[in-house]
């Protein structure tokens, strides 16, 4: 009996496959920075520690609150926003210069800007920590600026602040959590008018911080005329308005023409 043997000699295997680099861990700040440039005005002055983890847990348990207030000054304005859990630990603070055009004394547009900042920051926290359900109480002393949080609300095409209102509304619609709006009376550091003591105190704080931020900007900027972003009514996945001097957002989910 004869047994045959065949030897296979491998002389080359080519270049070794290159392993894909591990995906870089995004921080909460990098998620905010990854928003379209047209939304940066609303979040660029946000600060928080703990990468928002404490706040994400408060959102999941329904203990989180977010309060904003604004300070209009003629045809310019600022807003300040705070997000807290059951207490002030690991809070998020955000300040913004309100984009124009702002009519003289248009406090509603300034309040909308603050609430828009709030929703973008909270949505980023949810995205960062994979929060898919939960709730947050949102308070403001301008009841009209709370409308987009109501499930039955739709932006009114003739709204003078349709650009900001629509972007704000879209970001709420795309949020994975429930928003519980609460109207508080303003300036209750002078006169107490309702029982929402903590929310009212935070509202007073945000009023003071918005004024301080305005003073800060007036010291470092040559002019405080509101930036004219000339929004085009295009809203993308994050509910962010794209101004017409920037490239259009991908995955546009809603578009309306400017109402004369």
N, C-alpha and C positions, 0 to 999 in steps of 0.2 A: 504494500500500500504506500502511495506517495502523497505527501501533504505539501501543498503549495502555499507559500507565504507572499503576500504583496505588501510592500512598505510604501506608505504615503508620506512624502517629505514636504512640509509646508515651508516654502522659502520666503514668503512675504504675506503679511496680513493687512498691509496698508496702514494709514494713519489711525491712531486710536480715536474713537469717537469722543467728541468734546461734550462733557456733561453740562447740562444747562445750569447756569448760576442760580443759586437759591433766590427766591423772590425777596426783595428788600422789604423789611418791616416798615410799614407806613406809620408815622405818628399822626396824632390828631392835627397838629399844625400842618403837616404835609398834605393831609386830606383837604384842609381849608385852602391851602395854596393851590391844590389841583383843580379847584373850581375855576370856571372860565374867568378870564381877566375882568370881564364886565361885572362880576360879583365881588371882586376884591375890596371895593370900597366898603362893603357891608361887614367884612370879617377881618380885614387886615390889622385891626387894632384889638384882636381878641387875645386873652391870656388866661391860662388855666394850668394847674399842676396835675400830677397823677395821670396825665394823658386822658383825662376825662373819665377814668374808670369809675371813680366814686359816683359821678353824676349818672353814668350809664346804669349803675345798680339802682340808684334812686328812681330813675325813669321806669325801669322794669317793675319796681315795687309800687309805683304810683305815688311816690313821695316827693318828686321833683317839682320845683316851681321856677318860672321864668317871668321876669318883670322888666319892662323898659319904660323909658320916658324920654322926652325930647325938649330941646331948647331952641325955638325959632328966633332968628334975629333978622328982621327985614326979609331980604331975598336969599338968606342963607340960614343954615341950621345944623344942629348936631343932635345925636341920640346916644344914649347909654343903655346897656342891657346887662342883666345879671341872671345866671342860672345857678340854682342851689339845690341841694338835696334836703334832708330833714333839718339841716342847720347850715351855717355859713362855711363849714370846712370844705376845702377843695372847690370853691366856687369858680365859675367862669365869668369874666368881665369882658365886655366888648364895647368899643366906642366907634362912632362913624360920623363922617361929614355927609350930610344928606345931599344926594345928587339933584341937580336942577332939571327943568326950570321950576323954581319955587316962587309962587306969587307972594307978595308982601304979607307976612303974617300967616302963611298957610301952615298951621300947626298940624293938621291932619297928615300932610305929606311927611312931616318930620316924625310923627308917631308911627306911620306905616314903615318908615325906614328902620326904626328900632325893632319893630316886630318882625320885619323881614330878616334882620340880623339874627334875631332870636331863633327863628326857624332854621336858618342855614346852619347855625352853630349846633343846635340840638340834633338836626339830621346827620351832621358830621359825626357827632358823638355816637349816635345809633349805628352808623355805618362802621365806625372804627371798632366797636365792641359787639357787632353782630346782634344788636337789639332788634327783634322783630315784633315785639309787642310790649305794651306798657302804656303809661299815660303821664301827662304833665299838666299842671295848672298854670295858665298864662294870665297875667294881670296887667291892666293898663288903665290910665285915668281918662282915656279918650275912647268912648264906647264905639264910635264909628270905625276905629282902627281894629276892632276885634271882630268885625263881620266876617273876614275870610276864614276864621276858625269855626264858623258855624256850618254844619254839613249841608244845609239847604242854600247856602249863599253862592251866587254866581256873580262875577265881575260885571258891572254895568257899563256897556259900551260908551256911554256918554260921560263916564266918570272923568273928572279933570286930572286925576292921578291914575289913569288906566294902566300906564306902563308899570308903575310900582305895585299897584293893587293886583294886577294880573300875575306878576312874577311871585308876589307874596302868596296869593291864592294857590298857584300851581305848586309851590314848594310844600304847602300844607297838604294838598291832595296826594303828593308823593311820599309823605312821611309815613313811616311804619307804625306810628303810635297815635294814641288819641289825645286831642288837645281840648282842655276844659277851660274856656274863657271866663274870666271874672272881672267885672268892672269895679274899680275902686275910685273913690273921690281923691282928687289931687290936693296937695299941700295940707295934709292932715297933721303935719308938724305944727300947724297953726290952730287947726280946729278939727276935732275928731267927729266924723260924720257916719262911719259905718263900723262894723265889727271885724273887718279883715285887718287886724292890727299888724301882723307881720308883713303882709303884702303891701299895706299902706306905707309902712316904714321903709320897705325896700323901694317903693315908688318914689318916696321923698329923697332917698339916697340917690337914685338914678337921675332925678331932676337936678340935684346938686352936681353930680358927676358930669352930666351933659353940659351944664354951664361952665364947669371947670375945663372940660375938653374944648369948648369954644374959646375960652380965654387962652388955652395952650396954643390952639391953632392960630389965633390972632397974633400971637407973639412970634410964631415961626414961619408963617406964610406971608407972602407979599400982599395977598388979597384973600378975603374969605368969600368972594363971590362963588356961589354954588357951581360945581363943575357941570357943564352942559353935556350930558351923556347922550341926549337925543335918542332915546330908546325906540326900537323899531317894532315892538310887540311880538318878538319871536321868543318863545319859551322852550327850553330844552329839558332834559331828563331831571336835572336838579332844580327845576323851577327858576332858572336864572335868566334874567333879561339880557339880551345881547344888544349892545349899542351899535349903531350903524357904521362906526369907523373900525369895527373889529370883524374878523372872519365869522360867518354864521356858525351857530352851534350845529353839531351833528345830532342826528336823531331828533329833529324838531318834532315836537308832539302837538303843538298848537300854534296857530298864527292868525293874527287879526290885523286888519288895516287900521291905521290911525283914523280916528273919527274927527272930522273938522270941527 
